[in-house]
């Protein structure tokens, strides 16, 4: 996908009924998950419009649901 004229790629995209369902951003265990990581997956999702997002470095996992109308995230305990 292109973002600001740059080619970007998703780590994992799970589809349901041929539509984006979950975008998963994977980082190595030594890389901490920061606000920059959340910003990165949010930018990807502006294009893909998946209802669920996940970020993992193998140690910490964050799963959240996107409320596109309120433009906010709700953190979840489990993958939907």
N, C-alpha and C positions, 0 to 999 in steps of 0.2 A: 504494500500500500504506500501511497505517497503522502507525506506530511511536510508542508512548507517546501515542496519541490525535492524532498529527500526521500529515498527509498527506505522504508522501515518494514520490519517483519515482526509478527506476533510469535511468542514462544509456543503457545498452545491455544487453539481455538476449538471449542466444543460446540457443535451445531445440533439443533433439534428442529426437525421438520425443515431442514435446509436454511435455517436462520441462525445467526450467532446466538448462543445461549450462555456460554461462559468463556471469558478471556482469562488465561492464566499466564502470569509473568513469573518466570523462574530466575532466581539469582543463586550464585554459589554460596555455600554455607559461611564463608568468610566475609561475605558482603552484607553489611547491615541493611535492613529495610528502612528507608528514610522517606521523607516527604517527596523527594525527587522521584522515588519509585512509584508512589501513588499518583504523582503528576503524570508520569510516563504512561501508566495504564489508562488514566483518564483521557489523555490525548488520543490514544488508540481507540478508546471507546466512543469518542465523538464521531468517529467514522463508522465503527462496527455496530454500535448501539446494542450491545449485549445487556441483558437484564442482570447478569451476575458477573462479578470479577473476583479473581483470586491472585494473591501475591504470596510467594513462598521462597525461602532460601534453604529449605530442608530442615530448618530448626524452628523458625517462626512461620506461621501461616495466617494469612488474613483473608477472610471470605466476606464479601459484602454484596448487597443487592443495591441496584441503582434505581433511584426514584427520579425518572427523567422529568417529571412535572415539577417537583419541588427542588430538583437539582441538588440532591444530597444522597449520601450513602447510609445504609443501615448494615451494621456488622452482624454476621451470622456465625453460629457455632459449627455448622456442618455444611458440606457441599450440598446444594439442592438437587 
